[in-house]
Amino acid sequence: AARGRIVFEAACADCHGTYGEGGSYPEKLVPIGVIGYRTDQSAAPIIQPILQGPLANRPLVSITDVGNSPARIDSTVQQMHDEETGQMIEVPTDTPVWVDPYAEGSTPMCHVFHYAHGILSQWIMQHPSSFPPIVIHITDGESQDGDPLPYAEAVKALATSDGNVLLFNCHLSMSAIDPFVFPASDQGLPDDLARTLFHMSSPLPEPFFRSAVQEGYQLQPGARGMAFNADMVVLINFLDMGTRAAVQLR
């Protein structure tokens, strides 16, 4: 939670350096949407915005509103290393919470990309000259409602005058298998789900590629925005690099 908060606060700081309150362009507030998807007990898809508190039920909100409006603040205890004593100590920490985890049913991946397409196409109509949206899809399983590739391709086909929508996919797993991060080919990927996510993912634009290399990833030309069998450390790095590289592209 602490590392996630650091990444979020860094993202806000980067964006506000140019956009948003206190930036050079205060009227340009970076929008963000957090969409959850699952099925209910009768297998009906449930696709909905999942930010809670003051931002509930809003498909897109400004990053400023997100930063200012957590659903609540949880008081937690964080284990930290004391440099003077060399011991681990407990430090009280206030942690903002925007989303609570929720698991139910299966994975209606086609439905969520169709939903995202509707949100993105409407936003692009209103902002045709903007930097194109970035979609980061996080999943722990394969699609249960058909082949998601055509729906992902439809999302990637959306474009502003500055370029096409970027789609990155991150598959979470607790498997002991090493993660596959930013592959340049589907050769060597472990199964059909991994290969499907690879083909759904956009190639990394140069700033994203450069940011990943700076983080120590050894990338090949054509590397795509995909992570498979990722743990939480990989996920946070994935989101962090995407955020920082996106700021460089603006």
C-alpha positions in Angstrom: 0.0 0.0 0.0 2.8 2.4 0.9 4.6 1.8 -2.4 1.4 2.2 -4.3 0.8 5.5 -2.6 4.3 6.7 -3.5 3.7 5.8 -7.2 0.4 7.6 -7.2 1.8 10.7 -5.5 4.7 10.7 -8.0 2.2 10.5 -10.9 0.3 13.4 -9.5 3.4 15.4 -9.1 4.6 14.6 -12.7 1.3 15.5 -14.2 0.8 18.7 -12.2 4.3 19.8 -13.3 2.7 20.7 -16.6 -1.1 20.1 -16.2 -3.6 20.7 -13.5 -3.6 22.9 -10.4 -0.3 24.6 -9.9 1.0 23.7 -13.4 1.6 25.6 -16.6 -1.8 24.6 -17.9 -4.2 24.5 -14.9 -7.3 24.0 -17.1 -5.9 20.7 -18.5 -6.7 18.2 -15.7 -5.5 14.7 -16.6 -8.5 12.4 -16.6 -8.4 8.9 -15.2 -10.9 6.1 -15.1 -10.9 2.9 -13.0 -13.3 0.2 -14.3 -13.9 -3.1 -12.6 -15.5 -6.1 -14.3 -16.9 -9.5 -13.2 -20.0 -11.6 -13.4 -22.7 -12.2 -10.9 -24.0 -15.5 -9.7 -26.2 -15.9 -12.8 -23.2 -15.2 -15.0 -24.4 -11.7 -16.1 -21.5 -9.3 -16.7 -21.1 -6.5 -14.2 -18.9 -3.6 -15.7 -18.7 -0.4 -13.7 -16.5 2.4 -12.3 -15.1 1.3 -9.0 -13.6 4.4 -7.4 -15.4 4.8 -4.1 -16.4 7.7 -1.9 -17.0 11.1 -3.5 -15.9 9.8 -6.9 -18.2 6.8 -7.0 -20.0 5.9 -10.3 -18.0 8.4 -12.4 -16.3 6.7 -15.4 -13.7 9.5 -15.8 -12.4 12.0 -13.2 -9.5 14.4 -13.1 -6.3 13.2 -11.4 -6.6 16.3 -9.2 -10.0 15.1 -7.9 -8.6 11.6 -7.3 -5.7 13.1 -5.3 -8.1 15.3 -3.2 -10.9 12.8 -2.7 -9.9 9.3 -1.4 -12.8 7.2 -0.1 -11.2 7.1 3.3 -7.9 7.3 5.1 -6.8 4.0 6.8 -4.4 4.1 9.7 -1.9 1.3 9.3 1.5 0.2 10.6 4.4 -0.1 8.2 7.5 -2.1 8.8 10.6 0.1 8.1 14.3 -0.3 8.5 15.9 1.9 11.2 19.3 3.1 9.8 20.6 3.9 13.2 19.9 0.6 15.0 19.7 -1.7 12.0 16.4 -3.0 13.3 12.9 -3.2 11.8 10.6 -0.8 13.4 6.8 -0.2 13.2 5.8 3.2 11.9 2.2 4.5 12.0 1.1 5.4 8.5 -2.0 7.1 7.1 -2.9 5.4 3.8 -5.5 6.8 1.4 -7.9 4.3 -0.1 -9.8 4.7 -3.4 -10.8 1.2 -4.2 -11.5 -1.9 -2.2 -10.7 -5.3 -3.7 -13.7 -7.4 -4.7 -13.8 -10.8 -6.4 -16.8 -12.5 -7.9 -17.7 -14.7 -10.8 -15.7 -14.9 -14.0 -13.9 -12.7 -16.5 -16.1 -11.0 -19.1 -13.2 -9.4 -21.0 -15.0 -8.7 -24.2 -17.7 -6.8 -22.3 -15.2 -4.6 -20.5 -13.3 -3.7 -23.7 -16.7 -2.9 -25.4 -17.5 -0.7 -22.3 -14.1 1.0 -22.5 -14.5 1.7 -26.2 -17.7 3.6 -25.5 -16.0 5.8 -22.8 -12.9 6.4 -24.9 -14.7 7.2 -28.2 -16.9 9.8 -26.4 -13.9 11.4 -24.8 -11.9 11.5 -28.0 -14.8 13.2 -29.8 -14.6 15.9 -27.1 -10.8 16.1 -27.2 -9.7 15.3 -30.8 -6.3 17.0 -30.5 -5.3 15.5 -27.1 -2.6 13.0 -26.3 -4.3 9.7 -26.9 -5.6 7.7 -24.0 -3.7 4.9 -22.4 -5.6 1.8 -21.2 -3.9 -0.5 -18.7 -5.8 -3.7 -18.4 -5.1 -5.8 -15.3 -6.4 -9.4 -15.2 -5.8 -12.7 -13.4 -7.5 -15.0 -15.9 -8.6 -15.5 -19.5 -11.7 -14.2 -21.2 -14.9 -16.1 -20.4 -17.1 -14.4 -22.9 -15.4 -15.0 -26.2 -12.3 -13.9 -28.1 -11.2 -10.5 -26.7 -8.8 -9.7 -29.5 -11.3 -8.0 -31.9 -12.5 -5.9 -29.0 -9.0 -4.9 -28.1 -8.2 -4.1 -31.7 -11.3 -1.8 -31.8 -10.0 0.0 -28.8 -6.5 0.4 -30.3 -8.0 1.7 -33.5 -9.4 4.7 -31.7 -7.2 7.8 -32.2 -6.8 11.5 -31.7 -4.8 13.6 -34.1 -1.7 12.8 -31.9 -1.9 9.0 -32.3 -3.8 5.8 -31.5 -5.0 4.6 -28.1 -2.3 2.6 -26.3 -3.4 -0.7 -24.7 -1.1 -2.4 -22.1 -2.0 -5.7 -20.5 -0.8 -7.0 -17.1 -1.7 -10.5 -16.0 -1.4 -11.1 -12.2 -0.4 -14.5 -10.8 1.0 -16.1 -7.7 2.8 -18.7 -9.8 6.4 -19.5 -9.1 7.1 -19.2 -12.9 9.2 -16.1 -13.8 7.2 -13.3 -15.2 7.3 -12.4 -18.9 7.6 -8.6 -19.1 7.6 -6.5 -22.4 8.1 -9.4 -24.8 8.8 -8.6 -28.5 7.3 -11.9 -29.8 4.8 -14.5 -28.8 7.5 -17.2 -29.2 8.3 -18.7 -25.9 5.2 -17.5 -24.1 3.8 -20.2 -21.9 0.1 -20.6 -23.1 -2.7 -19.3 -25.2 -3.7 -16.7 -22.7 -0.2 -15.2 -22.8 -0.2 -15.2 -26.6 -3.6 -13.6 -26.7 -2.6 -10.8 -24.3 0.6 -10.2 -26.4 -1.4 -9.7 -29.6 -3.9 -7.4 -27.7 -1.0 -5.2 -26.5 0.4 -2.1 -28.2 4.1 -1.9 -29.1 6.0 0.4 -26.6 6.5 3.9 -27.9 10.0 5.2 -27.6 9.7 7.0 -24.2 8.1 3.9 -22.7 10.8 1.7 -24.2 13.5 4.0 -22.9 11.9 4.1 -19.4 11.8 0.3 -19.2 15.5 0.1 -20.3 16.4 2.6 -17.6 14.6 0.3 -15.1 16.9 -2.6 -16.1 14.7 -4.5 -18.5 16.5 -5.9 -21.5 14.2 -5.2 -24.4 14.1 -6.2 -28.0 12.8 -4.0 -30.8 9.0 -4.4 -31.1 8.6 -5.0 -27.3 4.9 -4.7 -26.3 3.3 -3.3 -23.3 2.5 -6.6 -21.6 3.4 -8.4 -18.4 2.5 -12.0 -17.7 2.6 -13.9 -14.4 3.3 -10.6 -12.7 3.4 -10.2 -9.0 2.6 -6.9 -7.2 6.2 -5.6 -7.5 6.1 -6.1 -11.3 2.6 -4.5 -11.4 3.7 -1.4 -9.6 6.8 -1.0 -11.8 4.6 -1.5 -14.8 2.2 1.3 -13.7 5.1 3.5 -12.6 6.9 3.3 -15.9 3.7 3.9 -17.9 2.9 7.0 -15.9 6.4 8.5 -16.2 6.7 7.8 -19.9 3.3 9.2 -20.6 4.3 12.5 -19.0 7.4 12.6 -21.3 5.2 12.1 -24.4 3.0 15.1 -23.6 
